[in-house]
Amino acid sequence: MRWLLAGVGVLLLGIVVLQQALAPESEGWIWNDFSRAMSEAKEQKKPVLINFWTPSCYWCVRMDEVMQDPEVRRVMEEYVLLRVDTSRQGSEQLLRRYRIYGTPAFVVLSEDGEVLATATGYMPKDRFLSFLRESLP
């Protein structure tokens, strides 16, 4: 019985991850397009919040739950949102550029591309909100 429940849990997690991966620009995210994100940041005069994630990453899925919180969503509106799937070919350049060695990871850039803040790992709501608010220019 325990194995069956574990299997169902893994299946449900897989469905959630697949849904997120198939929703390319859901909830305001630009997916895997650094140039577009920087262009929008200049246009909108906003910083960029880059979320480095991987579909198979448990803590990335947990971080997504934090980012669904209405209070967190309101603060995230202050940013141009870029999501980088680190399992996709082509992400290596950004991973090296910003020295990302694990997921989830976040980098905040000014509209001119200057690194304002970085964080790696899961953050509960309060800590993530502090990170976001302190990273605003």
Backbone as CSV, one residue per row, in Angstrom:
resi,resn,N_x,N_y,N_z,CA_x,CA_y,CA_z,C_x,C_y,C_z
1,MET,0.829,-1.199,0.000,0.000,0.000,0.000,0.868,1.256,0.000
2,ARG,1.944,1.214,0.796,2.841,2.371,0.865,3.436,2.685,-0.509
3,TRP,3.808,1.622,-1.252,4.405,1.809,-2.584,3.394,2.423,-3.546
4,LEU,2.144,2.014,-3.420,1.101,2.558,-4.282,0.919,4.050,-4.023
5,LEU,0.865,4.432,-2.752,0.731,5.846,-2.405,1.931,6.653,-2.883
6,ALA,3.124,6.099,-2.739,4.331,6.792,-3.214,4.279,6.962,-4.724
7,GLY,3.839,5.924,-5.415,3.729,5.998,-6.880,2.728,7.050,-7.319
8,VAL,1.596,7.120,-6.637,0.581,8.132,-6.954,1.142,9.535,-6.687
9,GLY,1.887,9.688,-5.598,2.490,10.984,-5.286,3.470,11.422,-6.358
10,VAL,4.299,10.507,-6.801,5.262,10.818,-7.867,4.530,11.175,-9.148
11,LEU,3.473,10.442,-9.466,2.681,10.725,-10.661,2.066,12.118,-10.596
12,LEU,1.497,12.469,-9.455,0.892,13.798,-9.309,1.940,14.902,-9.423
13,LEU,3.100,14.697,-8.821,4.177,15.677,-8.942,4.581,15.822,-10.398
14,GLY,4.669,14.718,-11.119,5.009,14.755,-12.542,3.986,15.532,-13.346
15,ILE,2.718,15.381,-13.026,1.662,16.117,-13.732,1.802,17.611,-13.495
16,VAL,2.065,18.004,-12.252,2.245,19.430,-11.933,3.423,19.998,-12.707
17,VAL,4.532,19.285,-12.708,5.720,19.747,-13.409,5.445,19.853,-14.898
18,LEU,4.769,18.865,-15.475,4.462,18.877,-16.897,3.547,20.041,-17.239
19,GLN,2.557,20.301,-16.417,1.663,21.430,-16.659,2.443,22.732,-16.693
20,GLN,3.373,22.909,-15.782,4.165,24.131,-15.746,5.050,24.233,-16.976
21,ALA,5.624,23.126,-17.381,6.527,23.131,-18.533,5.771,23.401,-19.823
22,LEU,4.502,23.018,-19.889,3.731,23.207,-21.114,3.010,24.547,-21.165
23,ALA,3.103,25.348,-20.126,2.451,26.653,-20.092,3.504,27.727,-20.299
24,PRO,3.957,27.934,-21.554,5.149,28.723,-21.818,5.181,30.124,-21.233
25,GLU,4.130,30.850,-21.254,4.238,32.199,-20.712,3.145,32.440,-19.682
26,SER,2.932,31.417,-18.874,1.904,31.521,-17.863,2.307,32.503,-16.778
27,GLU,1.322,33.192,-16.297,1.466,34.061,-15.138,2.565,35.097,-15.266
28,GLY,2.748,35.611,-16.466,3.661,36.730,-16.655,5.118,36.374,-16.878
29,TRP,5.461,35.095,-16.892,6.853,34.703,-17.099,7.219,34.733,-18.569
30,ILE,8.400,35.220,-18.859,9.030,35.026,-20.159,9.880,33.774,-19.987
31,TRP,9.789,32.856,-20.920,10.494,31.581,-20.776,11.708,31.517,-21.680
32,ASN,12.883,31.373,-21.063,14.136,31.059,-21.756,14.540,32.092,-22.800
33,ASP,14.128,33.339,-22.656,14.469,34.374,-23.649,15.063,35.588,-22.935
34,PHE,16.357,35.489,-22.639,17.068,36.525,-21.901,16.998,37.876,-22.625
35,SER,17.216,37.877,-23.931,17.212,39.133,-24.705,15.867,39.834,-24.608
36,ARG,14.801,39.073,-24.737,13.460,39.666,-24.641,13.220,40.246,-23.251
37,ALA,13.634,39.505,-22.215,13.439,39.987,-20.840,14.188,41.296,-20.622
38,MET,15.428,41.383,-21.093,16.202,42.608,-20.914,15.601,43.765,-21.704
39,SER,15.104,43.473,-22.883,14.448,44.509,-23.699,13.206,45.039,-22.984
40,GLU,12.400,44.135,-22.433,11.198,44.568,-21.700,11.567,45.335,-20.437
41,ALA,12.655,44.940,-19.789,13.097,45.647,-18.583,13.447,47.099,-18.916
42,LYS,14.151,47.311,-20.005,14.492,48.683,-20.414,13.235,49.468,-20.752
43,GLU,12.336,48.835,-21.509,11.074,49.481,-21.898,10.244,49.874,-20.684
44,GLN,10.113,48.954,-19.750,9.243,49.146,-18.590,9.951,49.789,-17.404
45,LYS,11.277,49.964,-17.536,12.077,50.530,-16.443,11.881,49.731,-15.151
46,LYS,12.047,48.408,-15.292,11.900,47.484,-14.171,13.128,46.592,-14.095
47,PRO,13.424,46.086,-12.902,14.476,45.065,-12.804,13.950,43.728,-13.332
48,VAL,14.874,42.819,-13.593,14.532,41.473,-14.060,14.750,40.491,-12.910
49,LEU,13.770,39.636,-12.690,13.912,38.536,-11.746,14.052,37.270,-12.577
50,ILE,15.247,36.657,-12.533,15.475,35.407,-13.248,15.281,34.265,-12.266
51,ASN,14.444,33.313,-12.646,14.241,32.095,-11.865,14.850,30.941,-12.656
52,PHE,15.963,30.407,-12.147,16.573,29.225,-12.739,15.927,28.021,-12.074
53,TRP,15.389,27.116,-12.872,14.675,25.975,-12.334,14.859,24.781,-13.269
54,THR,14.441,23.631,-12.796,14.481,22.397,-13.574,13.183,21.653,-13.324
55,PRO,12.552,21.105,-14.353,11.273,20.412,-14.159,11.332,19.265,-13.147
56,SER,12.465,18.605,-13.017,12.566,17.460,-12.122,12.966,17.839,-10.692
57,CYS,13.069,19.121,-10.416,13.544,19.605,-9.118,12.378,19.763,-8.132
58,TYR,12.388,18.948,-7.088,11.339,19.008,-6.063,11.244,20.400,-5.445
59,TRP,12.391,20.992,-5.081,12.380,22.291,-4.404,11.940,23.405,-5.354
60,CYS,12.132,23.218,-6.653,11.631,24.198,-7.628,10.102,24.206,-7.620
61,VAL,9.520,23.013,-7.552,8.061,22.901,-7.491,7.546,23.535,-6.206
62,ARG,8.222,23.297,-5.099,7.836,23.917,-3.827,7.960,25.441,-3.906
63,MET,9.001,25.920,-4.583,9.195,27.364,-4.752,8.059,27.950,-5.592
64,ASP,7.604,27.195,-6.583,6.463,27.637,-7.396,5.237,27.860,-6.525
65,GLU,5.050,27.010,-5.526,3.920,27.172,-4.607,4.041,28.501,-3.865
66,VAL,5.236,28.842,-3.423,5.464,30.125,-2.744,5.140,31.276,-3.694
67,MET,5.561,31.150,-4.945,5.367,32.235,-5.913,3.912,32.394,-6.346
68,GLN,3.039,31.455,-5.980,1.614,31.565,-6.274,0.866,32.389,-5.227
69,ASP,1.490,32.634,-4.110,0.851,33.394,-3.041,0.497,34.800,-3.546
70,PRO,-0.720,35.288,-3.287,-1.129,36.604,-3.786,-0.203,37.752,-3.366
71,GLU,0.282,37.732,-2.138,1.185,38.796,-1.682,2.509,38.739,-2.460
72,VAL,3.015,37.553,-2.667,4.247,37.377,-3.434,4.015,37.829,-4.879
73,ARG,2.893,37.444,-5.458,2.576,37.836,-6.848,2.562,39.363,-6.985
74,ARG,1.997,40.063,-5.996,1.943,41.536,-6.062,3.345,42.127,-6.100
75,VAL,4.243,41.624,-5.274,5.616,42.138,-5.262,6.326,41.775,-6.563
76,MET,6.062,40.592,-7.076,6.703,40.166,-8.317,6.273,41.017,-9.519
77,GLU,5.147,41.710,-9.408,4.712,42.605,-10.490,5.680,43.758,-10.704
78,GLU,6.549,44.000,-9.734,7.547,45.060,-9.846,8.718,44.654,-10.737
79,TYR,8.724,43.400,-11.189,9.821,42.843,-11.974,9.354,42.390,-13.353
80,VAL,10.288,42.338,-14.282,10.113,41.548,-15.493,10.556,40.145,-15.082
81,LEU,9.718,39.159,-15.353,9.964,37.801,-14.870,10.521,36.920,-15.993
82,LEU,11.687,36.353,-15.751,12.325,35.453,-16.710,12.526,34.097,-16.062
83,ARG,12.059,33.067,-16.720,12.215,31.700,-16.216,13.164,30.947,-17.132
84,VAL,14.218,30.404,-16.570,15.214,29.668,-17.347,15.189,28.206,-16.921
85,ASP,14.813,27.340,-17.856,14.802,25.906,-17.626,16.233,25.413,-17.828
86,THR,16.901,25.073,-16.742,18.312,24.719,-16.817,18.549,23.358,-17.475
87,SER,17.478,22.606,-17.722,17.637,21.329,-18.405,17.606,21.498,-19.930
88,ARG,17.287,22.678,-20.385,17.231,22.932,-21.832,18.602,23.295,-22.374
89,GLN,18.860,22.791,-23.564,20.105,23.148,-24.231,20.083,24.658,-24.486
90,GLY,21.200,25.299,-24.257,21.295,26.735,-24.441,21.289,27.514,-23.137
91,SER,20.917,26.854,-22.037,20.899,27.549,-20.748,22.293,27.646,-20.128
92,GLU,23.230,26.888,-20.660,24.574,26.802,-20.059,25.257,28.164,-19.952
93,GLN,25.086,28.995,-20.975,25.746,30.305,-20.972,25.282,31.158,-19.793
94,LEU,23.978,31.189,-19.547,23.460,31.968,-18.414,23.876,31.347,-17.085
95,LEU,23.910,30.025,-17.029,24.336,29.358,-15.792,25.773,29.737,-15.446
96,ARG,26.641,29.739,-16.459,28.047,30.129,-16.220,28.152,31.612,-15.888
97,ARG,27.444,32.418,-16.656,27.519,33.870,-16.474,27.165,34.293,-15.054
98,TYR,26.130,33.666,-14.489,25.663,34.058,-13.159,26.063,33.063,-12.074
99,ARG,26.945,32.128,-12.437,27.494,31.148,-11.492,26.404,30.393,-10.727
100,ILE,25.485,29.837,-11.487,24.390,29.064,-10.923,24.805,27.599,-10.915
101,TYR,24.821,27.008,-9.725,25.254,25.621,-9.573,24.153,24.714,-9.036
102,GLY,22.994,25.265,-8.769,21.883,24.463,-8.267,20.575,25.189,-8.482
103,THR,19.483,24.460,-8.360,18.161,25.054,-8.528,17.308,24.698,-7.309
104,PRO,16.329,25.546,-7.004,16.016,26.802,-7.660,17.054,27.874,-7.324
105,ALA,17.202,28.808,-8.226,18.104,29.935,-8.001,17.459,31.182,-8.589
106,PHE,17.800,32.315,-8.007,17.241,33.594,-8.448,18.364,34.603,-8.618
107,VAL,18.266,35.382,-9.685,19.180,36.491,-9.922,18.311,37.687,-10.252
108,VAL,18.608,38.813,-9.624,17.917,40.064,-9.928,18.903,40.970,-10.657
109,LEU,18.465,41.472,-11.808,19.286,42.365,-12.618,18.607,43.720,-12.729
110,SER,19.415,44.768,-12.761,18.866,46.084,-13.070,18.463,46.082,-14.540
111,GLU,17.748,47.090,-14.961,17.352,47.179,-16.374,18.568,47.274,-17.289
112,ASP,19.726,47.644,-16.726,20.969,47.716,-17.498,21.794,46.445,-17.406
113,GLY,21.309,45.440,-16.702,21.999,44.157,-16.626,22.934,43.979,-15.447
114,GLU,22.995,44.952,-14.551,23.847,44.839,-13.360,23.201,43.888,-12.351
115,VAL,23.987,42.985,-11.794,23.467,42.051,-10.795,23.195,42.813,-9.500
116,LEU,21.941,42.762,-9.060,21.541,43.436,-7.825,21.472,42.476,-6.645
117,ALA,21.137,41.202,-6.926,21.004,40.217,-5.849,20.971,38.819,-6.437
118,THR,21.379,37.849,-5.627,21.278,36.438,-6.004,20.864,35.630,-4.784
119,ALA,20.219,34.510,-5.041,19.843,33.578,-3.971,19.693,32.199,-4.584
120,THR,20.078,31.201,-3.822,19.945,29.818,-4.278,19.217,29.017,-3.217
121,GLY,18.339,28.153,-3.686,17.631,27.247,-2.786,16.213,27.705,-2.497
122,TYR,15.482,26.803,-1.900,14.097,27.073,-1.517,14.052,28.155,-0.441
123,MET,13.080,29.057,-0.563,12.854,30.078,0.452,11.381,30.077,0.836
124,PRO,11.061,30.003,2.111,9.663,30.143,2.513,9.164,31.551,2.156
125,LYS,7.880,31.726,2.200,7.249,32.972,1.758,7.903,34.218,2.356
126,ASP,8.043,34.285,3.666,8.569,35.499,4.300,9.987,35.816,3.832
127,ARG,10.806,34.778,3.727,12.184,34.996,3.285,12.238,35.413,1.816
128,PHE,11.375,34.809,0.988,11.344,35.177,-0.429,10.839,36.610,-0.598
129,LEU,9.828,36.992,0.161,9.333,38.374,0.101,10.434,39.360,0.501
130,SER,11.177,39.042,1.532,12.297,39.912,1.937,13.321,40.020,0.819
131,PHE,13.672,38.881,0.224,14.613,38.884,-0.894,14.107,39.790,-2.017
132,LEU,12.844,39.648,-2.395,12.280,40.451,-3.476,12.296,41.949,-3.137
133,ARG,11.823,42.285,-1.963,11.735,43.691,-1.568,13.107,44.329,-1.429
134,GLU,14.063,43.610,-0.877,15.405,44.147,-0.707,16.159,44.252,-2.028
135,SER,15.709,43.513,-3.031,16.384,43.509,-4.332,15.898,44.606,-5.259
136,LEU,14.805,45.257,-4.916,14.302,46.331,-5.767,15.266,47.526,-5.718
137,PRO,15.558,48.094,-6.876,16.485,49.247,-6.878,15.877,50.474,-6.229
